[in-house]
């Protein structure tokens, strides 16, 4: 089961919405992503690989192999 299928299993539903998760982009081409939960637009590239992402949107991004959670 992925976090996109059941975000409550990973505790993302309990994070305050003003908190963000640092997401790392693994791709090599610029990419614009619309957050599935909030509609916020994130622009990833070689120069902006790590971005703060709303936890509600991170659930969708982390279900792809193009992204991973980072410290």
Secondary structure as GFF3:
##gff-version 3
##sequence-region A 1 71
A	DSSP	three_ten_helix	7	10	.	.	.	ID=ss1
A	DSSP	three_ten_helix	12	14	.	.	.	ID=ss2
A	DSSP	beta_strand	20	25	.	.	.	ID=ss3
A	DSSP	beta_strand	31	34	.	.	.	ID=ss4
A	DSSP	beta_strand	41	44	.	.	.	ID=ss5
A	DSSP	beta_strand	50	54	.	.	.	ID=ss6
A	DSSP	alpha_helix	55	61	.	.	.	ID=ss7
A	DSSP	beta_strand	67	69	.	.	.	ID=ss8
###
